[in-house]
Amino acid sequence: MPQTVAIHRSLAEAVTKFVDSLHHIYSGIKIKPISNYEDEDFTFEIRIPKNLSIDQVLETCHKECIKVENGMQQMIVLDTCILIFDSLNVN
């Protein structure tokens, strides 16, 4: 398997693990990929219910990203930009 295909597969697996872990921790959040921001591999828009703390969710996002990176067999870095919006303030 060509190296670039393996890297793309690893990144896709990492993103899936990251998103799944967040959905498991916070029911009711909505996560969708958006256009990459600067040089990040992935950028997510995360909408949270009004009862959740934006700071808490952001901290959890960073922790879960690190867990996914550390758990991968290959050395990859999941450069991720995470934009979090409180569902009260965004339509």
N, C-alpha and C positions, 0 to 999 in steps of 0.2 A: 504494500500500500504506500503510495507516495506520501512524503512527509507532510505536505500541506493538507492533504485529506485527513490525516491523523490529527493534525492540530485543530482543524475545523471541527472534527468529531469530538475531540476533547473539550473544546470551547462550548460546543452545543450541550454536551453532557454537564459541564460545569454550570451553565446557565439554567438548565433544567433543575439541577439539584438546588441551586440558590433559590429559584422561584418556588419550588416545592416546599423548601424549608420555611420560607416566609409565610406561605399559605397555611402551613401547619401551625406556626406560632401565632399568627394573627388571622383569625377568621374574619371575613368581611373586607379585607383589603383587596384592591384591584391593582394588578401589575400589568403594564404593557410596555413592550419595547418601543422606543422612539428613535429618531435619527441620532447617530453618534454625535457626541459632544466632544469637540477638540480631538484628542488622539485616543480616546477610550475605545475598548473593544465593544462594549455594550453600554447602552444608556437606557434606563428604565424610568418610566413615570409611575409612581406609586400613589394611589389615592387611598386615604385612610378614613375610617369612620371617625366621627367627631369625638367619640369617647377615648380615643387613643392619643398619646402624646407624640407629637412629631419628633421630638428629640429622642424619645425612647425607641421609636421605630427606626430612626436613622442609625442609632447606635447598634441596634440588632442587625440591621442590614450590613453594616461594616463587619460585625462579628461573624455573621453567616458567610459573608464573602471570604473571609480569612479561613474559616473552616473548610469551605469547598476547595480553596486553593491548596490548603495543606493536605487534603484528602485525595488529591489527584495523583495518579501513578506517574504521569509525565510532569515535568516542571513547566507549568504554564502560569501566567499571571492573568487573573481575570480583572483587567482594568475596567472598572465599572463606574459610571457616573449615575448617581441615584438622585432623582428629583422627587421630593415628597410634597404632596399637596393635601391640606386639610380639606375634607369633602365639604365643609361648611363654606369655605372661601372660594371654591372653584366650581363652576357649573359643569 
